[in-house]
């Protein structure tokens, strides 16, 4: 018996959004799954970077994102990656490399993993693609004092740059769990384009609707 099944017997899995009982394979209960707001194939560009995401960042999607980000929930990760891979409009995936949006080192230390990297690995496995983990964040994070407001808007958690000596794919598809303003995507795209990428787009599990 797999460890996860064993844990499921001791503590039945709960819905990541509402806390009700959920099936052993699904992170959300049936009710919350129905409440997910699916977006169409439209590609939006909230900050100039073409972005596609399968669901709106509201309701149960917030619960899933939280489960992945703060508990590293494997079921949330698998479901989110599967929904991206299964619903991506033609041309979104396939060619190019998946590039996880980097986490600031301080956050990485606290959390222990980068949720965008987990998601990128899950999508890569399903879409037969490779991951190029070539970006990093450096410098102070916004929690430190002494930064002016305009700088925080551009780079909320440090500055994004290409890792020293890392190869940058020509066609890069940025991966993040959720995109709201798109400011981070813009910073990532700028770093990639400056380092030789010619085509930068993005996918996320959820995005703010109406952008
Ligand atoms: Zn629920």
Boltz pocket constraint, residues with backbone or C-beta under 6 A from the ligand:
constraints:
  - pocket:
      binder: B
      contacts: [[A, 15], [A, 16], [A, 17], [A, 18], [A, 19], [A, 20], [A, 28], [A, 29], [A, 30], [A, 31], [A, 32], [A, 33]]
      max_distance: 6.0
